[in-house]
Amino acid sequence: MFSTHPNNANLRSIGLITDFGLTDPYVGQLKGVIAKKAPACQVVDISHDVEPFNVAQAGFFLAASYEHFPDDAVILAVVDPGVGTDRRIVCVQIDDRLLVAPDNGLLSLAMTHTWTDVRAFDLSRAKAAPKKVSHTFHGRDIFAPLVAWLALGGSPGDLGQEIDPASLLSRAWSHPTLSPGQAQGHVLHIDRFGNCVLNLEAGCLGSPQTVHMISPAGGELAYVTTYADMPEGAPGLLEGSQGFLEIAVNQRSAAKRFGLSMGDAIDLTWED
């Protein structure tokens, strides 16, 4: 199925997101397969340091990153606690970009935060293509040759059936709850500075002066534009560079200040 090049006249860039880390040989093997199948395609590492099994964090990396790639890029995101089971292998097409992942909710945030039409395809047939498949490493044996084939011009519709995007597995962290003066969301990611990225899209609260976090830890957050708008050591809420709101403390760790961890539910209130 992947033995021939569909059309290498229009090569696509490939982006990679995994929780494989760089200590083990897994990333190198995955990229080696891509290099063997599609040697002329540019491969960009978005991140291989997703927290192990953290589908929400990978979903955030994907949603925040895919628009920065060329219009026809193929983005592979493999955080796959269900590897080897009957979970589907799926592809979402947003404009001309193709996002490939296991159907475990990883794609749901990207679909929620797009304003364009989304098409989805079940590409589980790809499991039958390789001659030898490890039940524990579909990233190397199935996903890598699949994305190489797509990057060489393969069409997802030629491999799998188009499906309703609403049939893909969704997660609570993809759908924050918003009402006048109140929001309930989740911490998707904590960056190396201790900033806590929420699943609340930038601008969704309007322009309050202050926001009160009532759980899991209480505190007043100034609604600011830049980190420097807060006095050193003071907390705030701002629209981060990734398109989502983040809780920050100027030159300190917000995660340590408020005892926050990835996955925590957040309740915010403010006056309109």
C-alpha positions in Angstrom: 0.0 0.0 0.0 2.9 2.4 0.8 5.4 0.8 -1.6 4.9 3.3 -4.4 5.2 7.1 -4.3 1.8 8.6 -5.0 3.1 11.9 -6.4 6.4 13.3 -5.3 6.1 16.4 -7.5 4.6 18.3 -4.6 6.4 17.2 -1.4 4.8 18.1 1.9 6.6 19.1 5.2 6.2 16.8 8.1 5.8 17.9 11.8 6.3 15.5 14.7 4.9 15.4 18.2 5.5 12.5 20.5 6.0 11.5 24.1 9.0 9.3 23.2 11.7 11.6 24.7 15.3 11.6 23.4 16.9 9.0 25.7 15.6 5.9 23.9 16.0 5.1 20.2 12.3 5.5 19.4 12.4 9.0 17.8 15.4 8.1 15.7 13.7 4.9 14.5 10.5 6.8 13.6 12.5 9.5 11.7 14.6 6.8 10.1 11.5 5.2 8.5 10.4 8.6 7.3 13.8 9.3 5.8 13.8 6.0 4.0 10.3 6.4 2.6 10.3 10.2 1.9 14.0 11.4 2.0 13.2 14.7 0.2 10.6 15.8 2.7 11.5 18.3 5.4 10.9 17.0 8.9 10.4 19.4 11.8 10.4 18.2 15.5 7.7 20.1 17.3 8.3 18.3 20.6 9.2 14.8 21.7 9.0 15.7 25.4 5.3 15.5 25.9 4.7 14.1 29.4 4.3 10.3 29.0 0.7 9.4 28.1 -0.4 13.0 28.4 -2.9 13.3 25.5 -4.1 16.7 26.6 -0.6 18.2 26.5 0.0 16.7 23.1 -3.4 18.1 21.9 -2.3 21.5 23.0 1.0 21.3 21.2 -0.8 20.2 18.1 -3.5 22.9 18.3 -1.0 25.6 18.9 1.5 24.6 16.3 -0.1 23.3 13.1 -1.0 26.7 11.7 2.7 27.7 11.7 3.5 25.0 9.2 3.2 25.3 5.4 -0.4 25.2 4.1 -0.1 21.6 2.9 2.0 20.1 5.8 1.4 16.7 7.4 1.5 16.8 11.2 1.9 13.5 13.1 1.1 13.4 16.8 1.7 10.1 18.6 0.8 9.9 22.2 -0.8 6.6 22.3 -1.6 4.8 25.6 -3.9 2.5 23.6 -1.3 1.3 21.1 -2.0 -2.2 19.8 -5.7 -2.1 20.7 -8.6 -1.5 18.2 -8.5 2.3 18.6 -8.7 3.9 15.2 -5.9 5.7 13.3 -7.4 8.9 12.0 -6.6 11.9 9.9 -8.2 15.4 10.2 -7.9 17.7 7.2 -8.0 21.4 8.2 -7.8 23.5 5.0 -5.0 21.5 3.2 -3.1 20.5 6.3 -3.3 16.9 7.4 -3.2 16.0 11.2 -2.6 12.3 11.9 -3.1 10.7 15.3 -4.6 7.8 17.2 -8.3 8.4 17.9 -8.0 9.0 21.6 -9.0 12.7 21.8 -5.6 14.1 20.8 -7.2 15.9 17.7 -10.2 17.3 19.5 -8.6 20.6 20.7 -7.3 21.4 17.2 -10.8 20.8 15.8 -12.5 22.9 18.5 -10.2 25.9 17.9 -10.5 26.2 14.1 -12.9 28.5 12.2 -12.6 26.5 9.0 -14.3 23.3 7.8 -12.9 20.1 9.0 -12.9 16.7 7.2 -11.9 13.4 8.9 -10.8 10.0 7.6 -10.5 6.6 9.2 -7.0 5.4 8.1 -7.0 2.2 10.2 -6.4 0.2 7.0 -2.8 1.4 7.3 -2.3 -1.3 10.0 -2.4 -3.9 7.3 0.2 -2.3 5.1 3.6 -3.0 6.8 5.0 -6.5 6.5 5.9 -6.5 10.2 4.3 -4.5 12.9 5.2 -4.3 16.6 2.1 -4.3 18.8 3.8 -1.7 21.0 5.3 0.7 18.5 2.8 1.8 15.9 4.6 5.1 15.7 7.5 3.5 13.9 5.7 0.7 12.0 2.4 2.2 11.0 2.3 6.0 11.5 5.8 6.8 10.1 5.2 5.1 6.7 1.7 6.5 6.6 2.7 10.1 7.0 5.6 9.6 4.5 3.0 8.3 2.0 0.8 11.3 2.6 3.8 13.7 2.4 4.6 12.3 -1.0 1.2 13.2 -2.3 -1.0 10.4 -1.0 -4.7 11.4 -0.3 -6.4 10.2 2.9 -9.5 9.6 0.9 -7.6 7.0 -1.2 -6.7 5.0 1.8 -9.6 5.3 4.2 -13.3 6.2 4.5 -14.3 9.8 5.2 -16.1 9.9 8.5 -18.1 12.5 10.5 -15.6 14.6 12.5 -18.1 14.5 15.4 -17.5 10.7 15.6 -13.9 11.2 16.8 -13.2 10.8 20.5 -13.5 14.1 22.3 -12.3 15.0 25.8 -13.5 17.4 28.5 -10.3 19.5 28.3 -11.2 20.4 24.7 -14.4 22.1 25.7 -14.2 24.7 28.4 -17.4 26.0 29.9 -18.0 29.7 29.5 -20.9 31.8 30.8 -21.1 35.6 31.7 -18.5 36.2 34.4 -17.6 32.6 34.8 -15.3 30.0 33.1 -14.3 26.4 33.9 -11.3 25.0 32.1 -8.2 22.9 32.5 -4.5 23.3 32.7 -3.2 21.9 29.4 0.5 22.6 29.8 3.1 24.1 32.2 6.1 25.5 30.4 9.6 25.7 31.6 9.0 29.1 33.2 6.1 27.7 35.3 3.4 29.5 33.2 0.1 27.5 33.2 -1.6 27.3 29.8 -5.3 26.9 30.0 -7.8 25.5 27.4 -9.4 29.0 27.2 -8.9 30.7 23.9 -7.3 34.1 23.9 -9.9 36.8 24.1 -12.7 34.6 25.3 -13.1 36.5 28.6 -13.4 39.9 27.1 -11.2 42.5 28.9 -11.7 42.3 32.6 -9.4 44.2 34.9 -9.0 41.3 37.4 -10.0 37.7 37.4 -10.5 35.6 40.6 -9.4 32.0 40.6 -11.6 30.1 43.0 -10.3 26.6 42.4 -8.2 24.6 42.8 -6.4 27.5 44.5 -7.7 30.9 45.3 -6.2 34.1 44.2 -6.7 37.4 42.4 -5.1 37.6 38.9 -4.6 40.9 37.2 -5.6 40.7 33.5 -2.6 41.9 31.7 -1.0 42.2 28.3 2.6 41.4 29.0 4.5 39.7 31.8 6.2 43.0 32.6 2.8 44.5 33.3 2.9 42.6 36.6 5.3 43.6 39.4 8.0 41.1 39.8 6.6 38.1 41.8 3.0 39.2 41.2 0.4 36.9 39.4 -1.7 37.6 36.4 -3.7 36.2 33.5 -2.7 37.0 30.0 -3.2 36.0 26.4 -0.1 33.9 25.6 1.8 33.4 22.4 0.2 30.1 21.8 -3.3 31.5 21.4 -4.6 30.5 24.8 -4.9 32.2 28.2 -2.2 31.4 30.7 -1.7 32.0 34.4 1.7 33.6 35.0 3.8 35.1 37.8 6.4 37.7 36.6 9.8 36.0 36.8 8.4 33.2 39.0 6.6 29.9 38.6 2.8 30.2 38.6 2.6 26.4 38.9 4.6 26.5 42.2 2.8 29.7 43.4 -0.6 28.1 43.1 0.3 24.4 43.4 -1.0 23.7 39.9 -0.4 20.6 37.8 -1.3 19.6 34.2 -4.8 18.4 34.1 -6.1 20.4 37.0 -9.6 21.9 36.6 -9.7 25.7 36.9 -12.7 27.8 37.9 -12.5 31.6 37.2 -14.9 34.4 37.9 -14.8 38.1 36.9 -17.0 41.1 36.6 -18.0 42.0 33.0 
